[in-house]
Amino acid sequence: MIYKFMFTGSRLRVAVYANSLNEALTRLPKSHHRPALVSRVKGACYA
């Protein structure tokens, strides 16, 4: 699945491919701002 996050306090948006939400959270860059989950896309295929 693709998890899309937006960091509070900044305009940084990150999309992460992971099997679970916990795995996606560990793959996020370290930041002082807390990430908010925006969306979860299942079965997406990008070329």
C-alpha positions as CSV (number, residue, x, y, z in Angstrom):
1,M,0.0,0.0,0.0
2,I,1.0,3.6,-0.5
3,Y,0.6,5.8,2.6
4,K,0.6,9.6,2.1
5,F,1.6,11.8,5.0
6,M,1.6,15.6,5.6
7,F,3.8,17.0,8.3
8,T,2.1,19.5,10.6
9,G,3.9,22.8,10.9
10,S,5.4,22.5,7.4
11,R,4.2,21.9,3.9
12,L,6.2,18.7,3.5
13,R,4.3,15.8,2.0
14,V,5.7,12.3,1.7
15,A,4.4,9.1,0.1
16,V,5.7,5.8,1.4
17,Y,5.2,2.3,0.0
18,A,4.9,-0.2,2.9
19,N,3.0,-3.3,4.0
20,S,1.6,-1.7,7.2
21,L,1.1,1.6,8.8
22,N,3.8,0.9,11.4
23,E,6.3,0.1,8.7
24,A,5.4,3.3,6.9
25,L,5.9,5.3,10.0
26,T,9.4,3.9,10.5
27,R,10.3,4.8,6.9
28,L,9.4,8.4,7.3
29,P,12.2,11.0,7.7
30,K,13.0,12.1,11.2
31,S,11.4,15.5,12.0
32,H,10.4,17.7,14.9
33,H,7.0,18.0,13.3
34,R,4.4,15.3,13.7
35,P,3.2,13.5,10.6
36,A,-0.6,13.3,9.9
37,L,-1.8,10.4,7.7
38,V,-3.6,11.9,4.7
39,S,-4.6,8.9,2.7
40,R,-3.9,5.2,2.1
41,V,-4.0,3.8,-1.5
42,K,-4.4,0.1,-1.9
43,G,-3.4,-1.7,-5.1
44,A,-2.0,1.4,-6.9
45,C,0.1,0.8,-10.0
46,Y,2.4,3.5,-11.2
47,A,4.5,3.3,-14.4
